[in-house]
Amino acid sequence: MNNSDSQRGMVLFAVLWAIAFCAVLAMATAATFRGVASVVAIDRDRAQADGLLSAGLEAAAGIAAAVRDAPLTDRGTEIALSTGSVRIRVSDEGGRIDVGRAPPEVLASLLRYVGADDDDAKMLARNIVDLRKPVERTGSDDAPKPQAPTDKPDTPAPPSASPFTDTRQLMNVAGMRAEWMTAMEPLITVYGSDTVNPLTAPVAVIRALPFFDEARLDAFLNMRRAPLADPERLAFVLGAAQKFLKVQATQVVSVQLLASTTDRYATAAQAFIVLLPDDKQPYRVLAWNPRSPLAPTDRVISVGMQ
């Protein structure tokens, strides 16, 4: 092989190597662009979903405000926007059993309702009461009320303190079982009072009360459905269980949100909001908890007023 053939071979090798290098670089660049495009698309979907959740929360506050003088029974709706849709469900926390304020006999009855035997129910009720003793207050334990103005007149004070900030804290109670906690979750709150609002309470909450008589339930429900239900007669229908019932204005509202973008990206959240009279803000967020759109409803961790 002469020198010219050798040189041509080296040139050919260099050209092929350059082509191979450019091909690898092109593939790497394409992969990078695809990755960046995917990240951008995900960020866009998340931003749109967050916007839908915010819109849903605003709508939920509007629903609660519209029925301020009437019982806020569990209700839902769906809003469609250009970026997707959001499902909304609102309910009154006053219709649930407040584990931080309910009497021991109510707690024990609730635990029996979800499967605990009598001895375990009484023991757990005592343990719950023991946990809340350091912050128990004297006087009325009605639903959260605005406190006296502080040195920040533009910021209304939050509802009165509760010994629990999250219903899941009950899992720390000695003797509590996960299956009982799961069954209780839809029936309990940390934003209620020492009584239950009979106008907004789910049927399961009514059944869980002490001295509940199943034979009286149909009459109670029929009377509650009436346009102008008499609260006193309504409670009287339930007999001895009426001592644990009290009609009260809705303040703390549970909001469940499920958002889905046009690209089928889904997300969900649950919030607690409070509507305070004469407040400069239409509502205040007590708690916010993002959750899986496929998961059952979680109770939320209190994050304070925003």
VOTILUM-480388 format. One line per field, with one value per residue (C-alpha): residue number from 1; residue in one letter; x, y, z. Coordinates in Angstrom, 1 decimal. Example, Ala and Ser with C-alpha at 12.3 -4.5 7.8 and 13.67 -1.06 7.14 Angstrom:
# residues 2
nr: c(1,2)
rest: c(A,S)
X: c(12.3,13.7)
Y: c(-4.5,-1.1)
Z: c(7.8,7.1)
//
This chain:
# residues 306
nr: c(1,2,3,4,5,6,7,8,9,10,11,12,13,14,15,16,17,18,19,20,21,22,23,24,25,26,27,28,29,30,31,32,33,34,35,36,37,38,39,40,41,42,43,44,45,46,47,48,49,50,51,52,53,54,55,56,57,58,59,60,61,62,63,64,65,66,67,68,69,70,71,72,73,74,75,76,77,78,79,80,81,82,83,84,85,86,87,88,89,90,91,92,93,94,95,96,97,98,99,100,101,102,103,104,105,106,107,108,109,110,111,112,113,114,115,116,117,118,119,120,121,122,123,124,125,126,127,128,129,130,131,132,133,134,135,136,137,138,139,140,141,142,143,144,145,146,147,148,149,150,151,152,153,154,155,156,157,158,159,160,161,162,163,164,165,166,167,168,169,170,171,172,173,174,175,176,177,178,179,180,181,182,183,184,185,186,187,188,189,190,191,192,193,194,195,196,197,198,199,200,201,202,203,204,205,206,207,208,209,210,211,212,213,214,215,216,217,218,219,220,221,222,223,224,225,226,227,228,229,230,231,232,233,234,235,236,237,238,239,240,241,242,243,244,245,246,247,248,249,250,251,252,253,254,255,256,257,258,259,260,261,262,263,264,265,266,267,268,269,270,271,272,273,274,275,276,277,278,279,280,281,282,283,284,285,286,287,288,289,290,291,292,293,294,295,296,297,298,299,300,301,302,303,304,305,306)
rest: c(M,N,N,S,D,S,Q,R,G,M,V,L,F,A,V,L,W,A,I,A,F,C,A,V,L,A,M,A,T,A,A,T,F,R,G,V,A,S,V,V,A,I,D,R,D,R,A,Q,A,D,G,L,L,S,A,G,L,E,A,A,A,G,I,A,A,A,V,R,D,A,P,L,T,D,R,G,T,E,I,A,L,S,T,G,S,V,R,I,R,V,S,D,E,G,G,R,I,D,V,G,R,A,P,P,E,V,L,A,S,L,L,R,Y,V,G,A,D,D,D,D,A,K,M,L,A,R,N,I,V,D,L,R,K,P,V,E,R,T,G,S,D,D,A,P,K,P,Q,A,P,T,D,K,P,D,T,P,A,P,P,S,A,S,P,F,T,D,T,R,Q,L,M,N,V,A,G,M,R,A,E,W,M,T,A,M,E,P,L,I,T,V,Y,G,S,D,T,V,N,P,L,T,A,P,V,A,V,I,R,A,L,P,F,F,D,E,A,R,L,D,A,F,L,N,M,R,R,A,P,L,A,D,P,E,R,L,A,F,V,L,G,A,A,Q,K,F,L,K,V,Q,A,T,Q,V,V,S,V,Q,L,L,A,S,T,T,D,R,Y,A,T,A,A,Q,A,F,I,V,L,L,P,D,D,K,Q,P,Y,R,V,L,A,W,N,P,R,S,P,L,A,P,T,D,R,V,I,S,V,G,M,Q)
X: c(0.0,1.5,1.3,-1.7,-3.8,-2.8,-3.8,-7.1,-7.8,-7.1,-9.4,-12.1,-11.7,-11.9,-15.0,-16.8,-15.8,-17.1,-20.4,-20.8,-20.0,-22.6,-25.2,-24.6,-24.7,-27.9,-29.6,-28.4,-29.8,-33.1,-33.4,-32.6,-35.2,-37.8,-36.9,-37.2,-40.5,-41.8,-40.8,-42.4,-45.6,-45.7,-45.1,-47.8,-50.3,-49.5,-49.9,-53.3,-54.4,-53.4,-55.4,-58.4,-58.1,-57.9,-61.0,-62.8,-61.9,-63.3,-66.5,-66.8,-66.5,-69.2,-71.5,-71.0,-71.6,-74.8,-76.3,-74.9,-78.3,-79.4,-78.1,-75.1,-75.9,-73.5,-73.6,-71.4,-71.1,-68.6,-67.1,-65.8,-63.1,-61.0,-58.1,-60.2,-62.8,-63.0,-65.4,-66.4,-68.0,-68.8,-70.1,-70.5,-68.0,-70.5,-72.4,-69.5,-68.3,-65.5,-63.0,-61.5,-64.8,-67.3,-68.4,-66.8,-70.0,-70.2,-66.7,-67.4,-70.6,-68.7,-66.1,-68.7,-70.3,-67.1,-66.5,-64.8,-66.2,-67.6,-64.5,-62.2,-64.6,-64.7,-60.9,-60.2,-62.7,-60.9,-57.5,-58.8,-60.2,-56.9,-55.0,-57.1,-57.2,-54.2,-56.2,-59.7,-61.5,-64.3,-67.6,-69.3,-67.6,-69.7,-68.4,-65.3,-66.0,-63.9,-61.8,-61.4,-59.4,-55.7,-53.0,-53.4,-56.8,-56.7,-56.2,-59.2,-58.2,-58.6,-61.3,-60.8,-58.0,-58.6,-56.5,-56.3,-55.3,-55.8,-58.1,-55.3,-53.7,-56.1,-53.8,-51.5,-54.1,-53.1,-55.2,-56.5,-56.7,-56.2,-59.6,-61.5,-59.7,-60.5,-64.2,-64.4,-62.6,-65.7,-67.6,-65.2,-63.6,-61.4,-63.5,-66.8,-68.2,-69.3,-72.6,-73.6,-75.8,-78.8,-79.6,-76.3,-75.1,-74.6,-76.9,-73.9,-73.1,-76.6,-76.4,-73.2,-74.7,-75.5,-79.1,-79.8,-83.0,-83.1,-86.9,-86.9,-84.5,-87.0,-89.2,-86.1,-85.0,-88.5,-88.8,-85.3,-86.1,-89.0,-88.4,-89.0,-87.8,-88.3,-84.9,-86.4,-89.0,-86.3,-84.0,-87.0,-87.8,-84.5,-85.4,-82.6,-79.9,-81.2,-79.0,-76.0,-77.6,-77.7,-78.5,-75.8,-74.6,-72.2,-68.7,-66.1,-66.6,-65.0,-64.1,-63.1,-61.7,-60.8,-59.3,-58.7,-57.0,-57.9,-54.7,-56.2,-53.8,-55.6,-55.0,-57.0,-57.0,-59.1,-59.4,-61.1,-62.3,-63.9,-66.3,-66.1,-68.7,-67.6,-64.3,-62.4,-61.7,-64.6,-63.1,-60.0,-58.1,-57.6,-56.0,-55.0,-53.9,-53.0,-53.9,-53.9,-57.0,-57.4,-57.1,-60.0,-60.6,-58.0,-58.5,-56.0,-53.2,-54.0,-51.7,-53.1,-54.9,-53.6)
Y: c(0.0,3.4,6.6,8.0,4.9,5.1,8.8,8.1,5.3,7.7,10.3,7.8,6.6,10.1,10.9,7.7,8.5,12.0,10.7,8.2,10.9,13.3,10.5,9.7,13.5,13.8,10.9,12.3,15.8,14.3,12.4,15.5,17.5,14.7,14.7,18.5,18.4,15.8,17.9,21.0,19.1,17.7,21.1,22.5,19.9,20.4,24.1,23.7,21.1,23.5,26.2,23.9,23.1,26.8,27.5,24.6,26.0,29.4,27.8,25.7,28.9,30.5,27.5,27.7,31.4,31.1,28.8,30.5,30.9,27.4,23.9,23.0,19.4,17.3,18.4,18.3,19.8,19.9,22.9,22.7,25.1,25.4,23.6,20.8,20.2,20.0,18.1,19.7,18.3,20.3,19.4,20.8,19.7,20.5,17.4,15.1,14.0,16.2,13.8,16.8,17.8,15.0,13.5,10.2,8.3,9.6,8.4,5.0,4.6,5.6,3.0,0.3,1.3,0.7,-2.7,-2.3,-4.4,-2.6,-2.9,-1.7,1.2,2.4,2.1,4.0,6.7,7.2,7.3,10.0,12.1,11.8,13.0,16.2,17.1,19.6,21.8,21.2,24.5,25.6,26.9,26.2,24.0,25.1,25.2,27.3,31.0,34.1,35.3,38.8,41.1,40.9,43.5,42.7,44.0,42.9,39.3,37.6,35.1,31.4,29.2,28.2,25.7,22.0,19.3,17.6,19.1,16.0,13.1,10.7,11.6,9.1,6.4,7.4,6.4,3.3,0.4,1.9,-0.4,0.7,-0.8,1.1,4.3,3.7,3.2,6.3,8.6,9.8,10.4,12.4,15.9,18.2,21.3,20.6,21.0,18.8,18.2,17.2,19.3,17.1,19.1,18.2,15.0,12.0,9.1,7.0,9.7,9.6,5.8,6.1,8.2,6.7,5.5,5.6,3.8,2.4,2.4,6.2,6.8,6.9,9.4,11.6,11.5,12.3,15.2,16.5,16.5,18.9,22.4,24.0,21.3,22.2,21.6,20.9,18.4,16.9,16.2,15.0,12.3,10.6,10.1,9.9,10.5,14.1,15.3,15.0,17.1,20.8,22.9,25.4,27.7,26.3,27.7,25.1,23.5,20.4,20.7,17.7,18.5,16.3,18.1,16.6,18.5,18.1,15.9,13.6,14.6,14.2,15.5,15.9,17.7,18.2,21.5,22.9,26.5,28.8,31.7,34.4,37.1,40.6,39.3,41.2,37.8,35.7,32.6,31.4,28.2,26.2,23.2,21.9,18.4,17.3,13.6,10.9,11.1,7.4,7.3,7.4,10.8,11.7,13.9,16.7,18.1,21.5,24.2,27.2,30.2,31.5)
Z: c(0.0,-1.1,0.9,-1.1,-0.3,3.3,3.5,1.8,4.3,7.2,5.8,5.3,8.9,10.2,8.2,9.4,13.0,12.7,11.2,14.0,16.6,15.1,15.1,18.8,19.6,17.6,19.5,22.8,21.9,20.8,24.0,26.0,24.1,24.7,28.4,28.6,26.7,29.1,32.2,30.7,30.0,33.5,35.0,32.8,33.9,37.5,37.2,35.4,38.1,40.9,39.2,39.0,42.7,43.6,41.4,43.2,46.6,45.6,44.4,47.5,49.7,47.5,48.1,51.8,51.9,49.9,52.5,55.5,57.2,56.2,57.1,54.9,54.1,52.2,48.5,45.4,42.0,39.1,37.3,33.7,32.6,29.5,31.2,32.7,35.4,39.1,41.3,44.6,47.7,50.8,54.2,57.6,60.2,62.9,61.8,62.9,66.3,67.6,69.2,71.1,72.7,72.7,76.0,77.0,76.5,72.9,72.2,73.7,71.7,68.5,69.1,69.7,66.5,64.5,66.1,69.4,72.3,75.3,77.4,74.7,73.8,77.4,77.8,74.6,75.4,78.7,77.0,74.5,77.3,79.2,76.2,75.9,79.6,79.5,77.1,78.2,78.8,81.1,79.9,76.6,74.0,71.1,67.6,66.9,67.5,66.5,69.4,70.6,68.3,68.7,68.1,64.3,63.5,59.9,60.8,62.6,65.2,64.4,66.0,69.6,70.3,70.2,71.9,68.5,65.2,63.1,63.6,62.7,66.0,67.5,66.2,69.0,71.6,73.4,72.2,69.0,66.0,62.4,61.3,63.9,62.9,59.3,60.1,62.3,59.9,58.0,61.2,63.3,63.2,65.2,64.1,65.8,69.3,72.2,70.4,66.9,64.5,63.7,60.6,58.9,60.5,58.3,59.1,60.3,62.9,64.2,64.5,66.4,69.2,72.6,73.1,69.4,68.5,65.0,65.0,65.3,62.3,59.5,61.3,62.0,58.4,57.1,59.4,58.5,54.8,55.4,54.1,57.6,60.0,63.7,65.4,68.8,67.5,65.3,68.2,70.3,67.7,68.6,72.2,74.7,72.0,71.8,74.6,72.3,69.5,69.1,66.0,65.3,62.6,60.1,60.5,59.5,56.2,54.8,51.1,48.9,45.5,42.5,39.5,36.0,33.2,29.5,29.2,31.9,34.6,37.9,41.4,44.6,47.9,51.0,52.8,55.8,55.6,58.0,57.3,59.9,60.2,59.3,58.0,55.3,53.6,52.2,53.9,55.7,55.1,58.3,56.7,53.2,52.3,48.8,48.3,45.7,43.4,43.8,47.6,50.1,51.7,54.2,57.2,57.1,59.2,60.5,59.1,60.8,59.3,56.0)
//
